[in-house]
Every structure is written in C-alpha cells, then in structure tokens.
Amino acid sequence: MKNTIKVYRAMHDLTQEALAKKLGVTRQTVLAIEKEKYSPSLELAFKMARVFGVKIEDIFSYDESERE
C-alpha cells in the first residue's frame, strides 16, 4: 500500500520516533509502514490521519494491480 507518511511527517516537523510516540508504536513500525513493508491496522491508520489532521485516503492509497 502506497503512503505519504514521510511527506506528512516533514510537514509537521516530526521524526519517526516522535510520530511513533504519538501513535503508541515503535519507530521500527513507522519505518516499516513508510517503506511499504507493512500495512497498518485500520485503527493505526485512523490514528495517523488524526495526528496529521487529514483523511486516511490522503495518506494511504491502494492499487489493486499491486496486489501479490
């Protein structure tokens, strides 16, 4: 799943560590999501959207053709 977390982190001047603390996860989790190695739970995706003040669709996009 494609995402723009790194862009939103930069816009909000947040490190991976700072975002992780706000979300209640580890920095490694944020890194894995950013690198598209891990898809977050729906709950975590909503938390991210709230932190950045945007809709989930602004952060995450899914392309059916990328499905493995």
SULGIGI-V783815 format. One record per residue. RES is the residue in one small letter. PHI is phi as a letter, one per 40 degrees, with the letter a starting at -180 (none if undefined). Layout:
BEGIN
res=[RES	RES]
phi=[PHI	PHI]
END
This chain:
BEGIN
res=[m	k	n	t	i	k	v	y	r	a	m	h	d	l	t	q	e	a	l	a	k	k	l	g	v	t	r	q	t	v	l	a	i	e	k	e	k	y	s	p	s	l	e	l	a	f	k	m	a	r	v	f	g	v	k	i	e	d	i	f	s	y	d	e	s	e	r	e]
phi=[none	c	a	b	d	d	c	c	c	c	c	b	f	b	c	d	c	c	c	d	c	c	c	g	b	c	c	c	c	c	c	c	c	d	c	g	c	a	c	c	c	c	c	c	c	c	c	c	d	c	d	c	g	b	c	d	c	c	c	b	b	b	b	d	c	c	c	b]
END
